[in-house]
Amino acid sequence: MLLLEGGFALAGRRRKKKVVKMKKKPHFFAGTLLIIFAAGLLFLFIQSLTKEHVSIYEVTETQIADNEIIRGIVIRDETVVQTKKQGYINYYVGEGAKIGTNTVVYSIDETGQFEGDISAIESKDIPLSEDDTREIRSDIASFRNDFDLSLYSNVTNFKYNIDNTLLKMTTVSLLEQLNKIMKKKKVTSSLELVKAKKPGIISFCSDGLEDLSVDNITAKNFEDMNDNWTQLRSTGSTKAGDAVYKLVNSEKWTVVLPLTEKQYKKVSDKTAIPVIFKRDGLKTTADISTFIIDSAYYAKLDFDKYMIRYLDNRYLDIEIEFNNADGLKIPVSSILKKQFYVIPEKYITKDGENESNGVMLLTYKEDGTKETIFKAADIYYKTEKKKVYIDAALFKPGSTIVQKTKSGLKSMKLSQTAELEGVYNCNKGYCEFRNIEKLYSNGEYAIVAKGTPYGLSTYDHIILNPDMINEDDIIY
């Protein structure tokens, strides 16, 4: 629009646009939701880090042993024999030889008249068989393997062992030659052939503990548990009353072991136990009994053979197999207990549709009339007396089950209960209780029998922490 003003035409003034700023409404509700959502996520994240999760363990087959090595003291029925005369002694039997009554053990020469003749006999060449040569070589090999320059006593023992081996091999020949000399000599009163008065096993080692028995054993006997032998065999002059040899009267012998209270509890109910002699690796079974003296615990191992093998030992290191089991290894933490009703197997029936196991449960309608319905119930265990275990959680206390017989229905109330140890098997993606037969447990792992009905198999998957889950729960 144009206006005339003073001869000029003026254009109309443009109107300025007015911008009005809108005030935004605060979105407190949306912000609060975002904060709560973020806090929830943070809580779930922290909870996932701290919360214990259900763990799965794969069952493996293994063997576990609970063995301990204990040093024990050997008790034998043994007698130290003393000479009645003074003189020079020569022996005609070797260490470990079994002798009978009237066997010549040694000769004693009061005057020394026969010493030169006997020495001449011993210096003569005596032929050795292949077995004799093999035994001597074995003694030499053992000495070479165990030789130690710091132990001079080993040399002395080696000489003793070789002399003893040769003596056993030449006994018959020596006695034959000695009898010939005695026949040639007219004066024989100074030489006496001493014979054994009773049968037994010869030993030439003594440690002063020959009178030890289970009845007089004390804790002091186990303070210094090292062999301290004195050699009784001597070719020099002896006095009357000197010990000249030891006779072991029986091949039955005993080893007494000192035990801790824990070890005592492990064997107190056993009558036999596997043992290993650490000296040579011999494995055998010993009859075992336990006893307590002055608050100290002991085990008594009885043997009826191998005594000669350890004739020169008073103390022996013995490995005791307290427990030894071969089966399936599972963690102790996976084991739980479950309650069951025990019923005769004849009450178990089959569902007509899917052939599942169960029982016929007696119920009542609203009008009070009786009816029987099928109640699915798996078998968890079966006894030799044909009784089966069914889940007690499936039934109300006092429930009645029935069995069809030729004469009609036979009923019984569920009353007898029993508890089984087992684990949750999750091979199928959900928890199933499987009973176990525990063979051994050391506090961390257990060994359970393999191949048992309704039990576990190798490579089964079980729940490691069953307290966090229930039976039939699905495992994600």
RATA-V94995 format. One record per run of one state. SS is the DSSP state (A for helix, B for strand, O for the rest). FROM is the first residue (numbers start at 0). LEN is the number of residues. If there is no record, write none. Layout:
{{SS FROM LEN} {SS FROM LEN}}
This chain:
{{O 0 1} {B 1 4} {O 5 2} {B 7 4} {O 11 16} {A 27 23} {O 50 5} {B 55 3} {O 58 1} {B 59 23} {O 82 4} {B 86 5} {O 91 6} {B 97 2} {O 99 4} {B 103 6} {O 109 5} {A 114 9} {O 123 6} {A 129 17} {O 146 6} {A 152 32} {O 184 6} {B 190 5} {O 195 4} {B 199 4} {O 203 1} {B 204 2} {O 206 12} {A 218 4} {O 222 7} {B 229 2} {O 231 5} {B 236 2} {O 238 4} {B 242 17} {O 259 1} {A 260 7} {O 267 4} {B 271 6} {O 277 4} {B 281 12} {O 293 2} {B 295 8} {O 303 4} {A 307 3} {O 310 4} {B 314 17} {A 331 3} {O 334 1} {B 335 9} {A 344 3} {O 347 1} {B 348 2} {O 350 6} {B 356 8} {O 364 5} {B 369 7} {O 376 4} {B 380 2} {O 382 4} {B 386 5} {A 391 3} {O 394 5} {B 399 6} {O 405 2} {B 407 6} {O 413 3} {B 416 9} {O 425 4} {B 429 1} {O 430 1} {B 431 4} {O 435 2} {B 437 4} {O 441 3} {B 444 4} {O 448 12} {B 460 3} {O 463 2} {A 465 3} {O 468 5} {B 473 1} {O 474 2}}
